[in-house]
Amino acid sequence: MIRPDATEGDIQLLWNGWGRCLEDAGVPMNKDAAGNYGKPDGDLYGQYRPAADKCAVKQPESWMDRERRSDPAFADRLRDAVDCLKEKGYQARIDPEGPRIAYSSTEEFARADADQATCEREAFSEAIASYGNG
């Protein structure tokens, strides 16, 4: 899981573990000059489905996606994050298709990045605390 306090380096290590697993299972992979894995070249829903299934346990999941999948209070916490954003002057709302936070424009979405992270951390603070340190 990609923890809320993960650094870019931590995140890349997680993606590299998944990428290495896919490559070892025969999926053609893209790598950057530093040897970090990017997106697979192969179709993980077609020809390479067995490799994707084998490596699924190593595919990184964000803490927010884990909360979305497992927390029965997710919708309430997300509403709290939206309320926080509204207090900061954003026209935030819940997109029911996500569910996720949506904005009135792409510009507002880009501008809200740091404030959204702050509001999500406040709204999900109890859940985040359960992840412990490290």
Rosetta blueprint (number, residue, H / E / L):
1 M L
2 I E
3 R L
4 P L
5 D L
6 A L
7 T L
8 E H
9 G H
10 D H
11 I H
12 Q H
13 L H
14 L H
15 W H
16 N H
17 G H
18 W H
19 G H
20 R H
21 C H
22 L H
23 E H
24 D H
25 A L
26 G L
27 V L
28 P L
29 M E
30 N E
31 K E
32 D L
33 A L
34 A L
35 G L
36 N L
37 Y E
38 G E
39 K E
40 P E
41 D L
42 G L
43 D L
44 L L
45 Y L
46 G L
47 Q L
48 Y L
49 R H
50 P H
51 A H
52 A H
53 D H
54 K H
55 C H
56 A H
57 V H
58 K H
59 Q L
60 P L
61 E L
62 S E
63 W H
64 M H
65 D H
66 R H
67 E H
68 R H
69 R H
70 S H
71 D L
72 P L
73 A L
74 F H
75 A H
76 D H
77 R H
78 L H
79 R H
80 D H
81 A H
82 V H
83 D H
84 C H
85 L H
86 K H
87 E H
88 K L
89 G L
90 Y L
91 Q L
92 A L
93 R E
94 I E
95 D E
96 P L
97 E L
98 G L
99 P L
100 R E
101 I E
102 A E
103 Y L
104 S L
105 S L
106 T H
107 E H
108 E H
109 F H
110 A H
111 R H
112 A L
113 D H
114 A H
115 D H
116 Q H
117 A H
118 T H
119 C H
120 E H
121 R H
122 E H
123 A H
124 F L
125 S H
126 E H
127 A H
128 I H
129 A H
130 S L
131 Y L
132 G L
133 N L
134 G L
